[in-house]
Amino acid sequence: MSLNMGMVMGSGRGATPSWVLRTAAGLAADWDADIANERYWFDGAVSFAFADFLTAIGGTFARSGSNATFVGSNKLIQITSGSNVPRLGFSPDTGVALGLLIEDTRKNEVIQSEDFGTTWSEVGTAVVSTNTDVSPDGNTTADTLTDNDAGSAEHVEQTITGISNSDEYGISWFVKKDAVAASTRFPMIQVKFTVGTATTMGLGLDTSDGTVATAVQAGSGTVVDSGVDDWGDYWRAWFVVANDASGNTSMQILCYPSFGANADKVTASDAATGSIVPWGVQAEQMASGLGNNISSYIPTTTVAVTRAGESCVTTFADTPDIPWKGWNTLAGTIYIEGTPFVEDNNNNHIYFTIQDAGNDTNEAILLQTTSGGNVQMKVTVASASVASITAVAGLAVHTLFKAAYSWKADDFELNANGTAATPDTGGALPVVTRAFIGGHSFAQNTSFGHTGRAAYFDTDLSAADLDTVATL
């Protein structure tokens, strides 16, 4: 894809802008991509568009064949127009700019994800009132779902066939906030795997405070993880479930407006009644290596929809004598500001990779978030681990973190949020020719988050300098 949008290059290096990242002693980054604030410094020139910066560094962004959603500055879900369009997103709660969102391939198996008056089957006398409320995308497309029968658990459901017998699935939905506590009424979204040995799992939500609870309600399925994200007027509640490999190739999604009336958010009660405003139901397969996390919303109508995986890459030559035009592979430092888009307590997510030309990470230096909310630097040479150091950073969803990591032979250092990892002082450097923002050469374990800033120093910064730039 050509992203040449007219960045005017400097003749030689111009004066470094005051906003460019610096150490305490005033050493400026050789290039600085402040993506969240749309200002970029490279080769003596300033730009104010991400596309211009990519052109200047010889980079490309790719997402083939599909639109994708992101949160705009108005805190509403928006849709990109076509392939290869980067998503520069904002917080759905505060509207703060977050930067570039990178995700793997995902497919929403649910059809009519926003319209409960169509494909969804009403069970009992559940009442669906369409287009009653403003939805998270700013349109009046959110429906009201009501259980008005104290003698049964009314709900809507749909069945999805041909699913994986043994993979995990992420189930999520948006539910409008209200003042009704779970002790009076709580909604639940259930997933039921059938055909083999049936298993049912549920996620209950307190719409007044956003707390959730899960339960295995039948069979031997497993709830892997769960959570809720604040989306302004809505909660986005989600859980990750594992099919039980018993031959279950059919999946039902059941949406209850009033599953029960109990603070535990899982105990069923047919006597409970009430209404909710749900929107944007998603069921996405999580194949091996693709993370135990939900992804950005994928809207559907009459068919399931796949959002392609994304990559943002530049190639470079090892030119230590002209560092801002190439890359000094003998020593360097990368600085990253990132914001996890979703919670994932079980997998690593990569925010920056320097690697060779192969479709792997056999020769690489990478920065990733890990389980437990930590940040990790990994170095690989000839498929063997050379260094692996971790900083305890206390990461949280929709919350900014800062990290800086440096390298030279026999000296690898990392600092995240002002916490230094124990340095690794043994190991050679890999042979590298490419850099990836938000992932690496094959679409697995991408950041599933926003990269707000990436900067490069053509030297390995000291531990004190790493602490200076990476402290929140």
PyMOL commands that set and color helices and strands:
alter all, ss='L'
color gray80, all
select helices_A, chain A and resi 50-57+323-325+463-470
alter helices_A, ss='H'
color red, helices_A
select strands_A, chain A and resi 31-34+39-42+45-47+59-62+69-71+77-79+88-90+97-102+106-108+121-123+127-133+142-147+155-161+168-176+186-194+199-205+212-218+222-231+234-242+250-260+274-276+278-286+305-307+311-315+331-340+349-355+364-370+374-381+384-391+401-408+411-416+419-420+434-437+449-457
alter strands_A, ss='S'
color yellow, strands_A
deselect
rebuild
show_as cartoon
